[in-house]
Amino acid sequence: MKQESWKRAQESFNIEAEAIKITSGSIDKAAFEKAVDMLAKSIRIATSGCGHSGIACQHFAHSLCCIERPARFISPSEALHGAMGFVQKEDIMVLASRGGKTAELIPILKICKEKGVKVITVTENLNAVLTKESDIVIPMKIKCESDKYDSQGTSSFVALSAIFDALQVALIEETGYCNEQFALIHPGGAVGERLNK
């Protein structure tokens, strides 16, 4: 491996660690509290995003299911072909878009408004359409991506995932979720073996 490659790899850890620190410092406590309260009381939760944001949203939907908050990731393409039937009035849609301008998410936002579905958006752009039309906005902020071209979804993915993880652990406290519940729905793997001893 080239020396420069190793140097870039080491820098990546530092850049991404800084991204989490910056995001943590920029979180709006009031918006975060409202989001946790809304997610704790919801019957169904949907998540949606494109690219790396979509992958983070898929993970968040799974994490929510792991604490018995019924959730589903809806791909933006499937959303416009009937999948938005999953959400009903008073349900929650979580959208993620670093730039806040993801064209594929705008129609989803409009459907949510028509159906009375509450929208939580995580974005870096506080002046975007998604931001202005959402019920709650959780800001994320990074200095740069960790690749040398500042174009890959690296630091932004890590920061977004950290926000979703923070929401999940807050929900565990808010709802009183306990490991005994998790043991029932997670009997598989090393975690299941540990929980069900």
Beta strands, then each sheet from edge to edge (+ up, - down):
strand 1: 45-49
strand 2: 71-73
strand 3: 92-96
strand 4: 118-123
strand 5: 136-139
sheet 1: 2+ 1+ 3+ 4+ 5+
end
